[in-house]
Amino acid sequence: MKSQKLSLCMIVKNEEKWLARCLESVKDVVDEIIIVDTGSSDQTREIALSMGAMLYDYEWNDHFADARNYGLERVSGDWVLWLDADEEVDEAGKDYLRNVLLTNECYLGRVQIVNYYGSTPHDYNRSHLMAQYRVFRNDQHLRFRGAIHEQLNIEGLKITADSVTVLPVIVHHFGYLDETVQDKGKMDRNLRLLEKERGRKDYDPWVDYHLASELYRGGKLADSFENVNLSIRRFIETGKKPPSLLYNLKYTILIGLGSFEGAWPGIDLAIQLYPDYVDLHLYKGIILVRLRQYDKALEALNQCLRIKEVNISHLTMVGAGSFYAWYYIGYCYQELGDLVRAEEAYRMTLELSPNHLDAQEALRGMGVAEFTTRVQEENK
């Protein structure tokens, strides 16, 4: 079998902060680096060239998929790895990517994306996990679609279970950290492009979801809720099952708004659609806690512990099937007057997440402060 080549393909604009880190993480894995620049005015181009990239200019046309496909047309490898500049490949998966995937007969490779939130990169306890197609054979029929939040278009392709492999490769994504989300220029651009897409006849229901996500990140919860509901309704109207992402956002918003009566019992309908989605069970537990239905909440929260965080086909919050569930279990038992079980649950929370402030405070309130101190010392 002839030697297989792997090409990295990216689009960038003003990514001097992240690009070197991204390329450093894969330079010893890929055979070529294709970078499409859509108009950088900082040191992005110089960084790319210094690290051996083949750089191509692209006149920006408000369409991310067009820019990515422009790069794909210049790829010479047998396989393509696509990344964003604010991502990096974890060291642990590189050998598998190189030594196994490139001799495999599969067509698409799914990797685990770790999306970090908050202010600290690599804070795993403030992250969400999701599997995505990031490695694929270089095939002229496989291209990106979508003016914004573009994805590989695999509709119409004969993809079977044998065509897809789940790779033990982790990609760290830093684009949802506070400093990036607070970039008003990017948010305004995204909102403008999404509204432009929504003006097209028979536009994709995903556009409503992505608009809802941008509005949520901008703190406009009521507007976000209106748009995610519209997305759900339009998926149903087209005869498609609304993706689990939509229900995640819907109930995140309702909890954020404090609309617990509005969220219950509707969340059970979402769970019927996605019974293996741990986040929905956690949200159900939180809603029932806020409604002071502690026995029912405990049923939902214990279900989280049974399901765990293993099915990352859904966007999964780290802790949903572990320390977040344990914390709310402790809260329920405390409210029910069972302080022994409450303490056990809070202790378990801190074993799994030593910096969980609410669990620390709960134990201090119960006179068990020395435990929180020990756990923190052991995890320094």
Secondary structure as the mmCIF struct_conf table of DSSP 4:
data_model
#
loop_
_struct_conf.conf_type_id
_struct_conf.id
_struct_conf.beg_label_comp_id
_struct_conf.beg_label_asym_id
_struct_conf.beg_label_seq_id
_struct_conf.end_label_comp_id
_struct_conf.end_label_asym_id
_struct_conf.end_label_seq_id
HELX_LH_PP_P HELX_LH_PP_P1 LYS A 2 GLN A 4
STRN STRN1 LEU A 6 VAL A 12
BEND BEND1 LYS A 13 ASN A 14
TURN_TY1_P TURN_TY1_P1 GLU A 16 TRP A 18
HELX_RH_AL_P HELX_RH_AL_P1 LEU A 19 GLU A 24
TURN_TY1_P TURN_TY1_P2 SER A 25 VAL A 29
BEND BEND2 ASP A 31 ASP A 31
STRN STRN2 GLU A 32 ASP A 37
BEND BEND3 THR A 38 THR A 38
BEND BEND4 ASP A 42 GLN A 43
HELX_RH_AL_P HELX_RH_AL_P2 THR A 44 SER A 50
TURN_TY1_P TURN_TY1_P3 MET A 51 GLY A 52
STRN STRN3 MET A 54 ASP A 57
BEND BEND5 ASP A 62 ASP A 62
HELX_RH_AL_P HELX_RH_AL_P3 PHE A 64 LEU A 72
TURN_TY1_P TURN_TY1_P4 GLU A 73 ARG A 74
BEND BEND6 GLY A 77 ASP A 78
STRN STRN4 TRP A 79 TRP A 82
TURN_TY1_P TURN_TY1_P5 ALA A 85 ASP A 86
STRN STRN5 GLU A 87 VAL A 89
HELX_RH_3T_P HELX_RH_3T_P1 GLU A 91 GLY A 93
HELX_RH_AL_P HELX_RH_AL_P4 LYS A 94 ASN A 99
TURN_TY1_P TURN_TY1_P6 VAL A 100 VAL A 100
HELX_RH_3T_P HELX_RH_3T_P2 LEU A 101 THR A 103
BEND BEND7 TYR A 107 TYR A 107
STRN STRN6 LEU A 108 TYR A 116
STRN STRN7 GLY A 118 GLY A 118
BEND BEND8 SER A 119 THR A 120
TURN_TY1_P TURN_TY1_P7 PRO A 121 HIS A 122
HELX_RH_3T_P HELX_RH_3T_P3 TYR A 124 ARG A 126
STRN STRN8 SER A 127 ARG A 137
TURN_TY1_P TURN_TY1_P8 GLN A 140 HIS A 141
STRN STRN9 ARG A 143 ARG A 145
BEND BEND9 ALA A 147 HIS A 149
STRN STRN10 GLN A 151 ASN A 153
TURN_TY1_P TURN_TY1_P9 GLU A 155 GLY A 156
BEND BEND10 LEU A 157 LEU A 157
HELX_RH_3T_P HELX_RH_3T_P4 ALA A 161 SER A 163
STRN STRN11 VAL A 164 HIS A 173
TURN_TY1_P TURN_TY1_P10 GLY A 175 TYR A 176
STRN STRN12 LEU A 177 LEU A 177
HELX_RH_AL_P HELX_RH_AL_P5 ASP A 178 VAL A 181
TURN_TY1_P TURN_TY1_P11 GLN A 182 GLN A 182
HELX_RH_AL_P HELX_RH_AL_P6 LYS A 184 ARG A 198
TURN_TY1_P TURN_TY1_P12 GLY A 199 GLY A 199
BEND BEND11 ARG A 200 ARG A 200
TURN_TY1_P TURN_TY1_P13 LYS A 201 ASP A 202
TURN_TY1_P TURN_TY1_P14 PRO A 205 PRO A 205
HELX_RH_AL_P HELX_RH_AL_P7 TRP A 206 ARG A 217
TURN_TY1_P TURN_TY1_P15 GLY A 218 GLY A 219
HELX_RH_AL_P HELX_RH_AL_P8 LEU A 221 GLU A 237
TURN_TY1_P TURN_TY1_P16 THR A 238 GLY A 239
HELX_LH_PP_P HELX_LH_PP_P2 LYS A 241 PRO A 243
HELX_RH_AL_P HELX_RH_AL_P9 SER A 244 LEU A 257
TURN_TY1_P TURN_TY1_P17 GLY A 258 GLY A 258
HELX_RH_AL_P HELX_RH_AL_P10 PHE A 260 ALA A 263
TURN_TY1_P TURN_TY1_P18 TRP A 264 GLY A 266
HELX_RH_AL_P HELX_RH_AL_P11 ILE A 267 LEU A 273
TURN_TY1_P TURN_TY1_P19 PRO A 275 ASP A 276
HELX_RH_AL_P HELX_RH_AL_P12 VAL A 278 ARG A 290
TURN_TY1_P TURN_TY1_P20 LEU A 291 ARG A 292
HELX_RH_AL_P HELX_RH_AL_P13 TYR A 294 ILE A 307
TURN_TY1_P TURN_TY1_P21 LYS A 308 GLU A 309
TURN_TY1_P TURN_TY1_P22 ILE A 312 SER A 313
BEND BEND12 HIS A 314 HIS A 314
STRN STRN13 THR A 316 MET A 317
TURN_TY1_P TURN_TY1_P23 VAL A 318 SER A 322
HELX_RH_AL_P HELX_RH_AL_P14 PHE A 323 GLU A 335
TURN_TY1_P TURN_TY1_P24 LEU A 336 GLY A 337
HELX_RH_AL_P HELX_RH_AL_P15 LEU A 339 LEU A 352
TURN_TY1_P TURN_TY1_P25 PRO A 354 ASN A 355
HELX_RH_AL_P HELX_RH_AL_P16 LEU A 357 GLY A 365
TURN_TY1_P TURN_TY1_P26 MET A 366 GLY A 367
HELX_RH_AL_P HELX_RH_AL_P17 ALA A 369 GLU A 378
TURN_TY1_P TURN_TY1_P27 ASN A 379 ASN A 379
#
